[in-house]
Amino acid sequence: MKKLKIEYKRDEQNAINTGITAKAEEKAKEWICPRIPDWVNSDMLTVLGLLSTFVVAAGFVYGFFNRYYLILVVIGLFLHWFGDSFDGSLARYRKKTRPHYGYYIDHVVDAVAIMIFGLGLGLSGFVRIEVALAFIIMYLILMIHVELVTYVENEFKYSFGLVGPTEVRIIGVILTGVMFFLPVKYYDIYGHVLTQYDLFTSFAVVVMFGIIIYSILSKGIELDKIDRKKWK
């Protein structure tokens, strides 16, 4: 994981990304940012990222009836990656950062984005709405954890282990490919009709819950030890 680790200054914060694609993504930013036209600014990229979430949601909803609409999901995820990943990078490259504004807008938009993603999936026939809502809740709790750690340690972590936002998007693209090629199968589990995508999403929810519990306990113990040192 140390070989994959990317660490840099994001205004006054230390930003850390240990995701599988972290280094490749940073190299892409170094190459692309200088080539973005001057008339494109970071706010435009933020708006692009937000609007692309509606494309993803529409792709899931309509893709259940006509699988070719699932292409919208892939396009939307790519546009979201570009908008969400490059808005802050472009501002830093041009030395036009707005630390407080950027931090606030970035994370509020991220929260809205995951809600739209989840609702699009839950309103389609691929995943039950309650399973999709559980996924949204777990993701938002993970976001809250990251924000709290950023507040107390001034360190922003993009990823949990090898998985960060970009890896989640890649998983989304792979899952969309599976949806395109494989028919929806239904399983009767204790009187509840679930699809294979319900089972996959439920597994993801369980994994996220485990990460949340581990993160809370480990970080709580770590912070407790730091605070106790001040007693002496």
C-alpha positions in Angstrom: 0.0 0.0 0.0 3.0 2.3 0.7 4.0 2.0 -3.0 0.6 3.2 -4.1 0.4 6.1 -1.5 0.1 9.6 -2.9 0.5 12.5 -0.4 0.3 16.2 -1.1 -0.7 19.5 0.3 -4.3 20.5 -0.4 -4.2 24.1 0.8 -3.7 23.8 4.5 -4.5 20.0 4.7 -2.4 17.0 4.1 -4.2 14.9 1.4 -3.6 11.1 1.3 -4.7 8.6 -1.3 -3.8 5.0 -1.1 -6.2 3.8 -3.8 -5.0 1.4 -6.6 -5.3 4.2 -9.2 -3.9 7.0 -7.1 -0.6 7.4 -8.9 -2.0 6.9 -12.4 -4.7 9.5 -11.6 -2.1 12.1 -10.3 -0.1 11.6 -13.5 -3.2 12.1 -15.6 -3.9 15.4 -13.7 -0.4 16.6 -14.3 -0.9 16.0 -18.0 -4.5 17.2 -18.4 -4.7 20.3 -16.2 -2.3 22.4 -18.4 -4.4 21.4 -21.4 -7.8 22.5 -20.1 -8.9 25.6 -21.9 -8.6 28.9 -20.0 -12.3 29.6 -20.3 -13.0 26.4 -18.2 -12.8 27.0 -14.5 -13.1 24.8 -11.4 -16.7 25.8 -10.8 -17.7 24.6 -14.2 -16.1 21.2 -13.5 -17.9 21.0 -10.2 -21.3 21.6 -12.0 -20.3 19.0 -14.6 -19.7 16.5 -11.9 -23.0 17.2 -10.3 -25.1 17.1 -13.5 -23.4 13.9 -14.5 -25.0 12.2 -11.5 -28.4 12.7 -13.1 -27.1 11.0 -16.3 -26.0 8.0 -14.2 -29.4 7.9 -12.4 -31.3 8.1 -15.6 -29.2 5.4 -17.1 -30.0 3.0 -14.3 -33.8 3.8 -14.4 -34.2 3.5 -18.1 -31.6 0.8 -18.5 -33.8 -1.7 -16.6 -36.3 -1.5 -19.5 -33.8 -1.1 -22.3 -30.2 -2.2 -21.5 -28.7 0.2 -24.1 -29.6 3.1 -21.8 -27.0 1.6 -19.4 -24.4 3.3 -21.7 -25.5 6.5 -20.0 -24.2 5.2 -16.7 -20.7 4.6 -18.0 -20.7 8.1 -19.7 -22.0 9.7 -16.5 -19.5 8.0 -14.3 -16.6 9.2 -16.6 -17.9 12.7 -16.6 -18.3 12.6 -12.8 -14.8 11.4 -12.4 -13.5 14.2 -14.6 -15.6 16.9 -12.9 -15.1 15.7 -9.3 -11.4 14.9 -9.7 -10.2 17.9 -11.7 -12.1 20.8 -10.2 -9.8 21.2 -7.2 -6.7 20.0 -9.2 -7.3 22.7 -11.8 -7.6 25.4 -9.1 -4.4 24.3 -7.5 -2.6 24.2 -10.9 -3.7 27.7 -11.7 -3.0 28.9 -8.1 -6.6 30.1 -7.7 -7.7 28.0 -4.7 -10.5 29.0 -2.3 -9.8 26.7 0.7 -13.0 27.3 2.7 -15.4 27.6 -0.3 -13.8 24.7 -2.1 -13.9 22.4 0.9 -17.5 23.2 1.7 -18.8 23.0 -1.9 -16.8 19.9 -2.8 -18.2 17.8 0.1 -21.7 19.1 0.0 -21.8 18.2 -3.7 -20.3 14.8 -3.0 -23.1 14.1 -0.5 -25.8 15.1 -3.0 -24.1 13.0 -5.7 -24.1 9.8 -3.7 -27.8 10.4 -2.9 -28.7 10.8 -6.6 -26.6 7.8 -7.5 -28.3 5.7 -4.9 -31.8 6.8 -5.7 -31.3 6.2 -9.4 -30.2 2.6 -8.6 -33.0 2.2 -6.1 -35.7 3.5 -8.4 -34.6 1.1 -11.1 -35.6 -2.5 -11.1 -32.1 -3.7 -10.5 -32.0 -2.9 -6.7 -34.7 -2.5 -4.1 -35.1 1.0 -2.8 -34.4 0.0 0.8 -31.1 -1.7 -0.2 -30.1 1.4 -2.1 -31.0 3.6 0.8 -28.9 1.4 3.1 -26.0 1.9 0.7 -26.5 5.7 0.7 -26.5 5.8 4.5 -23.3 3.8 4.9 -21.5 5.9 2.3 -22.6 9.1 4.0 -21.4 7.8 7.4 -18.0 7.0 5.9 -17.9 10.6 4.5 -18.8 12.0 8.0 -15.9 9.9 9.5 -13.5 11.3 6.9 -14.6 14.9 7.6 -14.3 14.4 11.4 -10.8 13.0 11.0 -9.9 15.9 8.7 -11.1 18.3 11.4 -9.2 16.8 14.3 -6.0 15.8 12.5 -6.0 18.2 9.5 -5.5 15.2 7.3 -7.8 14.3 4.4 -7.9 10.7 3.3 -9.4 10.0 -0.1 -9.5 6.2 0.3 -10.0 3.3 2.7 -7.2 1.0 2.0 -6.9 0.3 -1.7 -10.4 1.7 -2.5 -11.2 5.3 -3.1 -13.8 7.2 -5.1 -12.2 6.4 -8.4 -12.1 2.7 -7.6 -15.8 2.8 -6.6 -16.5 4.3 -10.1 -14.6 1.6 -11.8 -16.6 -1.0 -9.8 -19.7 0.8 -11.0 -18.6 0.6 -14.6 -17.9 -3.2 -14.2 -21.2 -3.7 -12.5 -23.0 -1.8 -15.3 -21.3 -4.1 -17.8 -22.6 -7.1 -16.0 -26.1 -5.6 -16.0 -25.8 -5.1 -19.7 -24.9 -8.7 -20.6 -26.7 -10.7 -17.9 -30.4 -10.9 -17.4 -31.9 -10.0 -14.0 -32.4 -13.1 -11.8 -34.8 -13.2 -8.9 -34.4 -15.0 -5.6 -37.0 -15.6 -2.9 -35.1 -15.2 0.4 -37.4 -15.5 3.4 -40.3 -14.1 1.5 -38.3 -11.2 0.0 -37.8 -11.1 -3.7 -34.2 -10.0 -4.4 -32.1 -9.7 -7.5 -28.4 -10.6 -7.8 -27.7 -6.9 -7.7 -29.6 -6.6 -4.4 -27.3 -9.4 -3.0 -24.2 -7.6 -4.3 -25.2 -4.2 -3.0 -26.2 -5.8 0.4 -22.7 -7.4 0.5 -21.2 -3.9 -0.2 -23.3 -2.5 2.7 -22.1 -5.1 5.1 -18.4 -4.5 4.1 -18.9 -0.7 4.5 -20.5 -1.3 7.9 -17.4 -3.3 8.9 -15.1 -0.6 7.7 -17.1 2.0 9.7 -16.9 0.0 12.9 -13.2 -0.7 12.5 -12.4 2.9 11.6 -14.4 4.3 14.6 -12.7 1.9 17.1 -9.2 2.3 15.7 -9.4 6.1 15.3 -11.1 6.5 18.7 -8.3 4.5 20.5 -5.7 6.5 18.6 -7.2 9.9 19.5 -7.8 8.8 23.1 -4.0 7.9 23.5 -3.1 11.3 22.0 -5.4 13.2 24.4 -4.3 11.2 27.4 -0.7 12.2 26.9 -1.7 15.8 27.6 -2.7 14.8 31.1 0.8 14.2 32.3 
